[in-house]
Amino acid sequence: MTRRLFPVFLGAALLLGALLPACDQPPRPVHLVIKTPMQEMNTLSNPNIRDTTAFLKQASAAFAEHYAKAAVQPDVKTFNYVDEVRAVTDSFGTETAPDILFGAFFNLSSYIDTGRAAPLDDMISPALKADMTPHDWDPGLREGRIYLLPYLKMQNILIYNKALFQQCGLGSYIGHGREIQNWTLPQWRRILDTLAARLPHGIYPLAVFAANNQGDTHILSYLRAFGGRIFDSRGNFAFQDPATVKALAWLQEGVRRGWFPPHPENLEMKDCSELFANGQLAIYMFNNANRTIYTNLDDYGFVNYPGNIATEFSNGFLVFDNGDPARLQAAKDFLVFLYDRDEWRDLSAGNIPTSKRTLDKYRDRIVMIDEFARNAPNVVDFTNKSPNWQGRQDSFRSVFWPNIHRLLELKITPEQCAADLDRVCNAALEKGRRERRLHP
């Protein structure tokens, strides 16, 4: 009997020997890919952090030191705004696919419909949910589940150079302090015509740019100047509405009347930003993210877009499920870590934090927080939760700007532009609806 049992004991010993080394093996490292567009970031609690890349690198490094479930290797990758399709969509299925994407919700919301975005309800505690308003959670809600985690938000208006206004005899249009003004459309025409006639050579009245998709929110605001709502009652684009066609004509007229820098169809956002910072542009776009280009805000005035229009959007996080449970869990745990700690959550102050705790702590130091709050009634929803807004070559943001480019190039009429916009933008919208799916 002893001889018969010997092979059994030997087999068990060999099996145990094979298992023991595996138990001594440390858990495999988790490669956590975090992507963000290149973006300035104003901070009050740590002024040394000036962009989202530095923020995410430092926060993820601290998380990796703290995390006990696995050895996390954070990999923060930055891309240019215009390269988002290549950086995100085209990387799906590869080792560089993002586990976390930080950015503007009007971009991130499109990824919810791909089925790759993971719902975040299992990591959102009652305390975290109560720390933000239902309005802030709403853009990321689909069928009762939360897919987007808000971090900060921005209100978009316009800023103007008071000295250039005074120089051109427009001092009567300058507001008091940092109030956000509203000018009538006749006043806008008078101001722009006067600036065009009286500004020195090489200095221009108003920022417009259409070399790529960076200007779409900016242009959509101008297209509401005459009361157009952009969308019809069914949620489709309605650029051929007479009020919107009138706004397209107004934009094209601005090219002929010298309201914009030469060839605005070939300009990018950074071109206009540099012109304004150098005193070569009288009116530019403004929110808390880009205020670092102005040395003294008291030298400037503030006004809504023509038609008394402002826009607002949140920046925050989306988590992708790339088929690796360890990466997915680490991504969610990183966000819990970030929002649970004042050091990282409070970096949202400088912009408008979505966290009530952070907002209460820094309210007195956030530039124009009360003015933005009073201006809230002028804010419009410029996306209407439309599918396929961004992230593909046939998305709204990809097909919208080439038509504005041709309009500003004086190659098509406002009526032709409106018809082309309705055709291509509604095709993008319909494709998004047809292919929409949520994470299982």
C-alpha positions in Angstrom: 0.0 0.0 0.0 2.9 2.3 0.7 4.3 1.8 -2.7 0.9 2.5 -4.3 0.5 5.8 -2.4 4.0 7.0 -3.3 3.1 8.3 -6.8 0.1 10.1 -5.3 2.3 11.9 -2.7 4.9 12.6 -5.3 2.3 14.2 -7.6 0.8 16.2 -4.8 4.3 17.5 -3.8 5.1 18.4 -7.4 1.8 20.3 -7.8 2.4 22.1 -4.5 5.9 23.0 -5.7 4.5 24.4 -8.9 2.0 26.5 -7.0 4.3 27.9 -4.3 6.4 30.1 -6.7 3.2 31.6 -8.2 2.0 32.6 -4.7 5.3 34.5 -4.2 4.9 36.4 -7.5 3.9 40.0 -7.1 0.7 41.0 -8.9 1.4 42.0 -12.5 1.8 45.8 -13.0 -1.3 47.7 -14.2 -0.5 50.0 -17.1 -3.0 52.9 -16.6 -3.3 55.1 -19.7 -4.6 58.6 -19.1 -5.2 61.0 -22.0 -5.9 64.7 -22.1 -5.9 67.4 -24.7 -3.3 70.1 -24.3 -5.1 72.6 -22.1 -4.2 75.4 -19.7 -5.4 75.1 -16.1 -5.8 77.9 -13.6 -5.2 76.8 -10.1 -5.4 78.6 -6.8 -4.3 75.9 -4.4 -1.1 75.1 -6.4 -0.1 77.8 -8.9 2.8 75.6 -10.1 0.3 73.4 -11.9 -0.6 75.3 -15.1 -2.0 72.7 -17.4 -4.0 69.4 -17.3 -1.0 67.3 -18.1 0.9 68.4 -15.0 -2.2 68.0 -12.9 -2.8 64.4 -14.1 0.9 63.4 -13.9 1.2 64.5 -10.3 -2.1 63.2 -9.2 -1.6 59.7 -10.8 1.9 59.4 -9.4 0.6 60.1 -5.9 -2.2 57.5 -6.5 0.4 54.9 -7.7 2.3 55.3 -4.4 -0.9 54.9 -2.4 -2.6 52.1 -4.3 -2.3 48.7 -2.6 -4.3 46.5 -5.0 -1.7 46.5 -7.7 1.5 48.1 -8.9 0.1 50.9 -11.1 2.2 52.4 -13.9 0.4 55.7 -14.8 1.0 56.8 -18.4 -0.3 60.3 -19.1 -0.4 61.2 -22.8 -1.2 64.7 -24.2 -2.7 65.4 -27.6 -3.6 68.4 -29.6 -7.3 69.2 -29.8 -7.4 68.6 -33.5 -5.8 65.2 -33.1 -8.4 63.7 -30.8 -9.8 61.2 -33.3 -6.3 59.7 -33.8 -5.4 59.9 -30.1 -8.6 58.3 -28.8 -10.8 56.5 -31.4 -8.0 55.2 -33.5 -6.2 53.8 -30.5 -9.1 51.5 -29.4 -7.9 47.9 -29.3 -4.3 48.8 -28.8 -2.0 49.0 -25.7 -2.3 52.9 -25.9 -6.1 53.0 -25.7 -7.0 55.4 -22.9 -8.4 54.0 -19.6 -9.2 57.5 -18.6 -10.0 60.5 -20.8 -10.0 64.0 -19.3 -11.7 66.7 -21.4 -14.7 68.8 -22.2 -18.0 67.0 -21.9 -19.2 68.2 -25.3 -16.5 65.9 -26.7 -16.6 63.1 -24.0 -20.3 62.6 -24.3 -20.0 61.1 -27.8 -17.9 58.3 -26.4 -20.7 57.2 -24.2 -22.6 56.0 -27.3 -19.7 53.8 -28.5 -20.4 51.2 -25.8 -16.8 51.5 -24.6 -17.5 54.0 -21.8 -17.9 52.3 -18.4 -20.7 53.5 -16.1 -19.3 55.0 -12.9 -22.2 54.5 -10.5 -20.3 51.8 -8.5 -17.6 54.3 -7.6 -19.8 57.3 -6.9 -20.6 57.5 -3.2 -23.7 59.3 -1.9 -21.3 62.0 -0.5 -19.7 62.6 -3.9 -23.0 62.7 -5.7 -24.4 65.2 -3.2 -21.2 67.4 -3.6 -22.4 68.4 -7.1 -25.7 69.7 -8.4 -28.1 67.7 -10.6 -27.3 70.2 -13.4 -23.6 69.1 -13.3 -24.4 65.4 -13.4 -27.0 65.7 -16.2 -24.7 65.8 -19.2 -23.2 62.4 -18.3 -26.5 60.6 -17.6 -27.8 57.9 -19.9 -30.7 55.7 -19.0 -30.3 56.4 -15.3 -26.5 55.6 -15.2 -23.6 58.1 -14.8 -20.8 58.0 -17.4 -19.1 61.4 -16.9 -17.5 62.6 -13.7 -17.6 66.5 -13.6 -14.5 68.3 -12.3 -14.7 71.9 -13.3 -16.8 74.1 -15.6 -16.3 77.2 -17.7 -18.7 79.9 -19.0 -17.8 81.3 -22.5 -18.3 85.0 -23.2 -16.2 87.7 -25.0 -13.6 90.1 -23.6 -12.5 93.4 -25.1 -9.5 95.7 -24.8 -10.7 99.0 -23.1 -7.7 101.0 -24.4 -8.5 100.2 -28.0 -12.1 101.1 -27.5 -11.1 104.5 -26.0 -8.6 105.0 -28.8 -11.4 104.6 -31.3 -13.9 106.8 -29.5 -16.0 104.0 -28.1 -15.6 104.8 -24.4 -19.4 105.0 -24.0 -19.7 101.3 -24.6 -17.3 100.3 -21.8 -19.0 98.7 -18.9 -18.5 99.1 -15.1 -15.9 97.0 -13.4 -16.3 93.4 -14.5 -19.9 93.3 -15.4 -20.9 91.1 -18.3 -22.6 93.4 -20.8 -25.2 93.0 -23.5 -25.0 95.1 -26.7 -27.8 95.3 -29.2 -27.2 94.2 -32.8 -27.2 97.8 -34.0 -24.6 98.6 -31.3 -22.5 95.6 -32.4 -22.5 96.9 -36.0 -21.6 100.4 -34.9 -18.7 99.1 -32.7 -17.3 96.8 -35.3 -17.5 99.3 -38.1 -15.9 101.9 -36.0 -13.1 99.6 -34.9 -12.5 98.5 -38.5 -12.2 102.1 -39.6 -10.2 103.6 -36.8 -7.8 100.9 -35.5 -4.2 101.2 -36.7 -3.0 98.9 -39.4 -2.3 95.4 -38.1 -4.9 95.6 -35.3 -8.3 94.0 -35.9 -11.8 94.2 -34.3 -13.1 90.7 -33.6 -11.8 87.1 -33.3 -13.2 84.6 -35.8 -11.3 81.4 -36.8 -12.1 78.4 -39.0 -8.9 76.6 -39.9 -10.1 73.5 -38.0 -12.7 72.4 -35.5 -11.5 74.6 -32.7 -13.9 77.4 -33.6 -17.2 75.4 -33.7 -18.6 76.4 -30.3 -17.4 80.0 -31.0 -19.2 80.1 -34.4 -22.3 78.3 -33.0 -22.7 81.2 -30.6 -22.5 83.8 -33.4 -25.1 81.8 -35.3 -27.7 82.5 -32.5 -27.3 86.2 -32.8 -30.6 86.8 -34.6 -32.6 84.4 -32.5 -31.9 81.1 -34.3 -32.0 78.1 -32.1 -29.8 75.7 -34.2 -32.0 72.7 -33.4 -35.6 72.0 -34.4 -38.3 70.5 -32.1 -37.1 66.9 -33.0 -33.5 67.6 -32.1 -32.3 67.9 -35.7 -30.1 70.7 -36.9 -32.0 73.6 -38.5 -29.3 75.8 -40.0 -31.7 76.9 -42.8 -34.0 78.6 -40.3 -34.2 82.2 -41.6 -32.7 83.7 -38.4 -29.7 81.4 -38.6 -29.2 82.2 -42.3 -29.2 85.8 -41.3 -26.5 85.1 -38.8 -24.4 83.3 -41.5 -24.8 86.4 -43.7 -23.7 88.6 -40.8 -20.5 86.5 -40.4 -19.8 86.7 -44.1 -20.5 90.4 -44.2 -17.9 90.8 -41.4 -15.2 89.5 -43.8 -16.1 92.2 -46.4 -16.3 95.0 -43.8 -13.0 94.2 -42.1 -14.4 93.1 -38.8 -12.0 90.1 -38.5 -8.3 89.5 -39.1 -7.5 88.9 -42.8 -8.5 85.4 -44.0 -10.1 84.2 -40.8 -10.9 80.9 -42.5 -7.2 80.1 -42.1 -6.8 81.1 -38.5 -6.7 78.8 -35.5 -7.6 79.6 -31.9 -4.0 80.1 -30.9 -3.5 82.7 -33.7 -6.3 84.9 -32.3 -5.1 84.3 -28.7 -1.7 85.6 -29.6 -3.1 88.6 -31.4 -5.2 89.5 -28.4 -2.4 89.0 -26.0 -0.2 91.3 -28.1 -2.8 94.1 -28.3 -3.6 93.4 -32.0 -7.2 92.2 -31.5 -9.9 94.2 -29.8 -12.4 91.5 -28.9 -11.7 87.8 -28.2 -13.3 84.9 -26.4 -13.0 84.5 -22.6 -13.5 82.0 -19.9 -11.5 81.1 -16.7 -9.2 78.8 -18.6 -7.6 81.3 -20.8 -7.4 84.3 -18.5 -3.6 83.7 -17.9 -2.9 85.6 -21.2 -4.1 88.8 -19.6 -1.8 90.6 -17.2 -4.5 92.8 -15.6 -8.2 92.0 -16.0 -9.0 95.6 -15.1 -7.8 96.6 -18.5 -10.6 94.7 -20.2 -14.4 94.6 -20.4 -16.7 91.7 -20.8 -19.7 91.2 -23.1 -22.0 88.3 -24.2 -22.0 87.1 -27.8 -24.3 89.0 -30.1 -27.9 88.2 -29.3 -27.0 88.0 -25.5 -25.6 84.5 -25.8 -23.2 82.7 -23.5 -22.3 79.0 -23.4 -21.1 76.7 -20.6 -19.5 73.3 -20.5 -17.9 71.0 -17.9 -14.5 69.4 -18.0 -14.1 66.1 -16.3 -13.5 62.3 -16.7 -14.7 59.4 -18.7 -13.5 55.8 -18.1 -13.1 53.3 -20.9 -13.5 49.5 -20.5 -10.7 48.1 -22.6 -11.4 44.5 -21.6 -8.9 44.4 -18.7 -10.7 44.2 -15.3 -7.5 45.3 -13.5 -7.1 48.4 -15.6 -10.8 49.3 -15.3 -10.7 48.9 -11.5 -7.5 51.0 -11.2 -9.0 53.7 -13.4 -12.1 54.0 -11.1 -10.0 53.8 -8.0 -7.8 56.6 -9.2 -10.9 58.9 -9.6 -12.1 58.0 -6.1 -8.6 58.8 -4.8 -8.6 62.2 -6.7 -12.1 63.3 -5.5 -11.6 62.1 -1.9 -8.6 64.3 -1.3 -8.6 68.1 -1.1 -5.1 68.4 -2.6 -6.3 67.1 -5.9 -10.0 68.0 -5.9 -9.2 71.7 -5.0 -7.1 72.1 -8.1 -10.4 72.7 -9.9 -10.6 76.1 -8.2 -9.4 78.8 -10.5 -11.9 77.7 -13.0 -15.4 77.1 -11.6 -15.3 73.9 -9.5 -18.2 71.5 -9.7 -17.5 70.4 -6.1 -19.6 72.4 -3.6 -17.0 71.9 -0.9 -14.2 73.4 -3.2 -16.4 76.2 -4.4 -17.3 77.2 -0.9 -13.6 77.2 0.1 -12.3 79.3 -2.8 -15.4 81.3 -3.9 -13.8 84.7 -2.8 -10.7 84.0 -4.9 -12.3 82.8 -8.1 -12.2 85.4 -10.8 -15.7 86.7 -11.8 -17.6 83.9 -10.0 -20.5 86.2 -9.1 -20.6 87.8 -12.5 -20.8 84.4 -14.2 -23.5 83.3 -11.8 -25.6 86.4 -12.6 -25.0 85.7 -16.3 -26.4 82.2 -16.1 -29.8 83.1 -17.7 -27.9 83.9 -20.9 -26.3 80.5 -21.2 -27.6 78.2 -24.0 -27.2 74.5 -24.5 -25.1 74.3 -27.6 -25.0 70.5 -28.0 -28.5 69.4 -27.2 -27.0 66.0 -26.1 -26.5 65.3 -29.8 -24.9 61.9 -30.7 -21.7 61.8 -32.8 -20.6 65.2 -31.8 -16.9 64.3 -31.8 -14.5 61.4 -32.0 -14.9 60.3 -35.6 -14.0 61.6 -39.1 -17.8 61.9 -39.8 -18.8 63.5 -36.5 -20.4 66.9 -36.2 -17.2 68.6 -35.3 -15.5 67.1 -38.3 -18.1 68.1 -40.9 -19.2 71.5 -39.5 -16.1 73.6 -39.8 -15.2 73.0 -43.5 -18.5 74.7 -44.4 -17.8 77.7 -42.2 -14.3 77.8 -43.8 -15.8 78.1 -47.2 -18.3 80.8 -46.0 -15.5 83.0 -44.6 -13.5 82.3 -47.8 -16.5 83.9 -49.7 -16.7 80.7 -51.8 -20.4 80.0 -51.0 -23.4 82.0 -50.1 -25.0 82.0 -46.6 -28.0 80.0 -48.1 -25.7 77.4 -49.6 -23.8 77.1 -46.4 -27.0 76.6 -44.4 -28.1 73.9 -46.8 -24.8 72.1 -46.7 -24.6 72.3 -42.9 -28.1 70.8 -42.6 -27.1 68.0 -44.9 -23.8 66.9 -43.5 -24.5 67.7 -39.8 -27.8 65.9 -39.8 -26.1 62.9 -41.5 -23.6 62.9 -38.7 -26.4 63.1 -36.1 -28.4 60.3 -37.8 -25.4 58.0 -38.0 -24.8 58.6 -34.3 -28.4 57.7 -33.4 -28.3 54.6 -35.6 -25.1 53.3 -34.1 -25.6 54.4 -30.5 -25.1 51.7 -27.9 -24.3 51.7 -24.2 -22.0 49.6 -22.1 -23.6 46.3 -21.1 
